[in-house]
Amino acid sequence: MQQENEESGKGGGASNRKAELEKLGGAELHKRLAEVDPKMAAMLHPNDARKIARSLQVHEETGVPHSCWLEEQRGQEGGGGLGGPLRFPDPCIFWLHADMEALDKRLDARVDEMLSLGLIEELGDFHARYNQERVQDSSQDYQHGIFQSIGFKEFHEYLTTPETSTQQEKDALRDKGIEALKIATRRYARKQNKWVRNRFLKRPGDHVPAVYGLDVTDVSRWEETVLTPALQILDSLRKGEQPAVEPIRVEGAEQRNKRSRYTCDLCDKVIIGDLEWTAHLKSKKHHYHVRKRKKPDLASDQPQGLQGTPSPPSSTVECLSQDSSTTVVPGSGEASPESAQVTRPTVNEVPVTL
């Protein structure tokens, strides 16, 4: 029992330290990480305080940069883009997915069932025991520990309703919390789908497990659409044969780098990831700054007598991609071969332990 308490204390201490670091803010954290682990700092966005704090915590506890640990994992036999070797050889993944409209209805019904089983009462009891005093001291924290679970922050207003409030006001806050809970649950389901795509489907490699999709939109056809196909796939793999069902593939995934780093001088932004960079180039904000930059350039093309104040030199967008640092011509959205310059090598994609 004493050993368990000590281990629990260690875990709590590590969690508290990470929370303390996060309070410093992304800019300060990124500056500190760049000093002790520049490779990791180059792969994390300055605003991603949680991941930066984790990397700093790893360095504080071990004295070894986080990037070195990840490189060591990737270099082990069987390691790859996802990190160290998998626990079991030749695994496969079954991804149970559904039509989003059907899934949303199912998730809403699940929330309604939880409410009928006493969710509000359970939240109220937990709030009175563990959170009410923190709220009074304005020290509540919905970003760490159990309080970050879906359900607590959605009902914060309802749980902290003054005693002087009318029943109508309380009911309105209760309904508001229920709707917020349903929205958060649906949003979390979409994040889970995105996680599967980003972690397995968009990261090709020799050691990335095959992912087989099984449609659970209509649960009444479970045996037909889920159980039977899954058993057939497993039987084929066990025999060393190719399953009749092909694993899910994402077209063009091999051309994307999730950890490439771009800097847009026009918008004064740091962008991490090829997909995010492409979206930024198409954004209204970027095009606004491109048009704003072109106006002085057009004025400089007028006759000498019509020119106003000299225009500043044209701004550029620096891209630190997987292979090199490339200058991008503002407004073009593509790298210019004539202006491409290799300034420093970039860091490969960060491996993550499965």
Residue pairs with C-beta under 8 A, 6 or more apart in sequence:
14 57
14 61
15 144
15 145
17 57
17 60
18 53
18 54
18 57
18 144
19 141
19 143
19 144
21 29
21 49
21 53
21 56
21 57
22 29
22 49
22 50
22 53
22 143
24 32
24 49
25 49
26 45
26 46
26 47
26 48
26 49
26 52
27 46
29 49
29 52
29 53
29 56
30 41
30 44
30 46
30 52
32 56
33 40
33 41
33 44
33 52
33 55
33 56
34 41
36 56
36 59
36 65
37 55
37 59
37 65
37 66
37 67
39 65
39 67
39 347
40 55
40 65
40 66
40 67
40 350
41 52
42 261
42 320
42 346
42 347
43 67
43 259
43 261
43 272
43 347
43 350
44 51
44 52
44 55
44 272
45 270
45 271
45 272
46 52
46 270
54 66
55 66
55 67
58 64
58 65
58 66
58 69
59 65
59 66
62 69
67 347
67 350
70 83
70 350
70 351
70 352
71 351
73 79
73 83
73 84
73 351
73 353
74 80
74 81
74 83
74 84
74 351
76 84
76 85
77 85
78 84
78 85
78 86
78 207
79 85
79 207
79 351
80 205
80 206
80 207
80 208
80 351
81 203
81 204
81 205
81 207
81 208
81 349
81 351
82 199
82 203
82 205
82 207
82 208
82 351
82 352
82 353
82 354
83 351
83 352
83 353
83 354
84 351
84 353
84 354
85 207
86 207
86 209
86 354
87 354
90 237
91 209
92 209
92 210
92 211
92 212
92 233
92 234
92 237
92 247
93 200
93 209
93 210
93 211
93 212
94 211
94 212
94 214
94 230
94 233
95 196
95 211
95 212
95 213
95 214
95 248
96 214
96 216
96 226
97 193
97 213
97 214
97 215
97 216
98 106
98 215
98 216
98 217
99 217
100 190
102 217
102 218
103 186
103 189
103 217
104 186
107 182
107 185
107 186
107 189
108 182
108 186
110 185
111 178
111 181
111 182
111 185
115 178
119 151
120 155
120 174
123 151
123 152
123 155
123 159
124 159
127 152
127 159
131 140
131 147
131 152
131 159
134 140
134 141
135 160
140 147
140 156
141 147
142 148
142 152
142 153
142 156
146 152
147 153
150 181
150 184
150 185
150 188
151 181
154 177
154 180
154 181
154 184
155 174
155 177
155 180
155 181
157 173
157 176
157 177
158 170
158 173
158 174
158 176
158 177
161 169
161 170
161 173
196 211
197 250
198 258
199 352
200 208
200 209
200 211
201 211
201 248
201 249
201 250
201 253
202 250
202 253
202 256
202 258
203 253
203 258
203 349
204 253
204 254
210 247
211 247
211 248
212 229
212 230
212 233
212 243
212 245
212 247
212 248
213 248
214 225
214 226
214 229
214 230
215 225
215 226
216 222
216 225
216 226
218 225
229 245
232 243
232 244
232 245
233 243
233 245
236 242
236 243
236 244
237 243
255 274
256 273
256 274
256 275
257 273
257 274
257 321
257 322
257 349
258 272
258 273
258 274
258 275
258 349
259 272
259 273
259 322
259 347
259 348
259 349
259 350
260 272
260 273
260 274
260 277
260 319
260 320
260 321
260 322
260 346
261 270
261 271
261 272
261 319
261 320
261 321
261 346
262 270
262 271
262 272
262 277
262 280
262 317
262 318
262 319
262 320
262 321
263 269
263 270
263 271
263 317
263 318
263 319
263 320
264 270
264 271
264 280
264 286
264 317
265 315
265 316
265 317
265 318
266 286
266 289
266 290
266 293
266 315
266 317
266 330
267 280
267 285
267 286
267 289
269 280
271 277
271 280
274 321
277 319
280 286
281 333
282 333
287 331
289 330
290 330
290 331
293 314
293 315
293 330
293 331
294 331
296 311
296 312
297 311
297 314
299 307
299 308
299 311
300 307
300 310
300 311
314 330
315 330
316 327
316 328
316 329
316 330
316 339
317 327
317 328
317 329
317 330
318 325
318 326
318 327
318 328
319 325
319 326
319 327
319 328
319 335
320 344
320 346
321 346
322 346
322 348
322 349
323 346
324 340
324 341
324 342
324 343
324 345
324 346
325 341
325 342
325 343
325 344
325 346
326 335
326 340
326 341
327 335
327 336
327 339
327 340
327 341
328 334
328 335
328 336
329 336
329 339
